[in-house]
Amino acid sequence: MLAVGVDIIEVARIEQAVARHGERFYRRFFTARERDFCQGRATSLAGRFAVKEAVAKAMGTGIGDFNWTDIEVVCDGRGKPELVLHNKAHRMAEAKGLQHWSISLSHTETHAIGFAVALRAMSDEQ
């Protein structure tokens, strides 16, 4: 069974949050690896933010059940985004049987979109 989530965000929202909250915003929403990769590029940060929202939607919970940094978007050697779940998000995905995640993100100068798909393990009872 599939679990799917999608989110779109205006890049300007990220720019405004950074301008208003600076380091506090970065620490709350992005891991050190994400920050290193994005190098402050609002479009890249917005794409990761959208993926985090999409993952929460795929889990059926919303983001409030775990920390933003419990969902991490990293890139493989060729730049393909990959999902790493930590702490509460990892435990919640396991409890829901969500495994084999695939994510995608894209952006323009003004908008970013994130998409997440997970396969739910089928039990013998289903």
C-alpha positions in Angstrom: 0.0 0.0 0.0 1.2 3.5 -0.8 1.4 6.6 1.5 1.8 9.9 -0.4 2.3 13.5 0.6 2.9 16.7 -1.4 3.6 20.3 -0.4 4.3 23.6 -2.1 5.7 26.7 -0.5 6.6 30.2 -1.6 10.3 30.8 -1.5 9.7 34.3 -0.1 8.3 32.7 3.1 11.7 31.1 3.8 13.5 34.3 2.9 11.3 36.3 5.4 11.8 33.7 8.1 15.5 33.8 7.7 15.5 37.6 7.8 13.3 37.7 10.9 14.7 34.8 12.9 18.2 34.0 11.5 20.1 31.3 13.2 17.1 30.3 15.4 15.1 29.5 12.2 17.9 27.5 10.7 18.4 25.4 13.9 14.7 24.7 14.3 14.0 23.5 10.7 17.2 22.2 9.2 19.9 19.8 10.2 23.6 20.7 9.9 24.0 18.6 6.8 21.0 20.3 5.1 22.4 23.7 6.0 25.8 22.8 4.7 24.4 21.6 1.4 22.1 24.6 0.9 24.6 27.2 1.8 21.8 29.7 2.6 20.1 29.3 -0.8 16.4 30.0 -0.1 15.2 27.9 -3.0 17.1 24.9 -1.8 15.9 25.4 1.8 12.3 25.8 0.6 12.5 22.5 -1.3 13.6 20.7 1.8 10.9 22.4 3.9 8.3 21.3 1.4 9.6 17.7 1.5 9.4 17.7 5.3 5.8 18.8 5.1 5.1 16.1 2.4 6.6 13.4 4.6 4.5 14.4 7.5 1.4 14.3 5.3 2.4 10.8 4.0 2.6 9.7 7.6 -0.9 11.0 8.2 0.2 13.0 11.2 1.2 16.5 10.4 4.5 17.9 11.5 3.5 18.5 15.2 4.2 14.9 16.2 7.9 15.3 15.8 10.6 17.9 15.2 11.4 19.3 11.9 15.0 18.1 12.1 13.7 14.5 12.6 13.1 14.6 8.8 16.3 15.2 6.9 16.9 15.5 3.1 20.3 14.6 2.0 21.7 14.1 -1.5 23.6 11.1 -2.9 26.8 11.6 -4.8 24.9 12.6 -8.0 22.5 15.1 -6.2 19.5 12.8 -5.9 17.6 13.7 -2.8 17.2 11.0 -0.2 15.2 10.8 3.0 16.7 10.1 6.4 14.3 9.9 9.4 15.5 10.4 12.9 14.1 10.1 16.4 10.3 10.4 16.7 9.8 10.5 12.9 11.8 7.3 12.5 9.9 5.5 15.2 6.5 6.7 13.9 7.3 5.5 10.3 8.3 2.2 11.7 5.2 1.9 13.8 3.0 2.7 10.8 5.0 0.2 8.7 6.2 2.9 6.3 9.4 1.9 4.6 11.1 2.3 1.2 10.7 6.1 1.0 11.1 8.0 -2.3 11.2 11.8 -2.3 11.5 14.5 -5.0 11.7 18.3 -4.8 11.9 21.1 -7.3 11.8 24.8 -7.3 11.6 28.0 -9.4 12.7 31.4 -8.2 9.3 31.8 -6.4 8.0 28.4 -5.4 9.3 25.0 -4.2 7.5 21.7 -4.2 8.2 18.5 -2.3 6.8 15.1 -2.9 7.1 11.9 -0.7 6.0 8.4 -1.3 6.4 5.5 1.1 5.5 1.8 0.8 3.6 0.4 3.7 4.4 -3.1 4.5 1.5 -5.5 4.0 0.7 -7.7 7.0 -0.7 -11.1 6.8 -4.0 -9.7 8.0 -4.4 -7.3 5.1 
